[in-house]
């Protein structure tokens, strides 16, 4: 697989990563089985994927424990990215950015992951009660201590305060990034980026490119919608967040089918099913085409999809393909 370099510290990873959250958190809990997930991680590594993205809150904790079983055998093949900053309680999630918590959380993640160093430690959310410089400073101390190689910022799910203006979507994120950049270098920013959610292209992605910061594209398959495998009105399990999401109502899924149809047309031009090219791979290839500093991190818990996603790194879209995708109608329905 093609390799990409993230950040000024020269983090080297496969062009497509693996989001491990669905293996232990949200998204069809009845289908979350450890043996299946382990096979998916091993298959991804075999296909050239190296970046494994997790967090201590996924489970909570069980996702890191699962990856620890893989890392015990294949640490040299993996680039480990985990997160701190969110605590899961009984029916609620709260941010914790206290330096003492950050230090404890890192040590706990190291134990669960069965490794002596975390390649990329990301702040899941800033704590509104703690100056972000204090939290980031504590994370920087972990780099000095040799427990962490680089630091990243996670902006998945973050929305701007001024609605209706896409260029303001990540205004608060950029302002905080400017602040922490004065404390210790930001190596990566993780935020949503996909054909049906391109808002990061306006400001956040250029900010990263101008500063040599890597961009981890979360949800590059639109939480599964862009794969073309979801049926409008098919329903989701009650604990699946898509069951309550405005874009995943039967009406909105039907209204957004032109996006999937457009990706499928491009896939057919590259050989389609006969050549193993899918709409999902086209969606990932589009994300890869947004810059050499971009690494999509599609999430899955199935071996089949992990391999298919990895193979998207070998799909080169033409200028015609990219122009056709750019001309697709914007997604309909609220994403809040």
C-alpha angles and dihedrals in degrees: 000000000000113000126223132197119228122201134344090291089069101241106187118209141154112274092247122046134196123245107210100188096098089060092068111005135055120328110089103336092194089066095052105110123161097220093052092047093050090054090051093053093047091047091051092050090048089053093055101266112139108164110086111186119203141140137213091242094060103104080350097274097341094096092058090046090053092050090047088065089057096042091052086068104026110028092135091058096052138075105205119214119177136159142224135188105080127087121199115218134170101309096335143076123215133185121241118187100162112136091230090055093047091055093048092045092053093051091048092050091050090054094048093046091048093227136115096222137034111218095207124015113193131195104233095198134348115246110240089211095055126059105250090228089064093051093046091046090056090050090050089055088059089059090051089049091054095242094111131034101200142356130238138185123226118210099166109141093012114136131189122247096235107070123207095034111094093190089062094050094101098027093120091045093054092048091053092045090055089053098049092043086069090058102044133343118276108226099184143009119206118204139141117282127164143128090272096039107040099149094118089066091072101062117337098060093047090048089056094045093051092053101040092251119150120235122218108201108216121200093010089165094053094250088304099312095108092055090074090226097107119091118216107248092014090122134219134241112274093249093049108104090221089068087072099032118114093222093053099059112117090249096053094042089054092046092053097050091104087072092056091043090054092051089048091053090054091047091053090052087058093050100281121212092345089063096035094252113144137183088251091058091049090052091051092045089053089054091049089051092060092081145324088254092060124098117178115219107200114187124225142146097203128089093219095057093042090059094043091051092049091054090059087080088074095053112098114195118214125228086256091054093050092047091050092050091047089055094055115113115265116259116271126223134048118293093200 
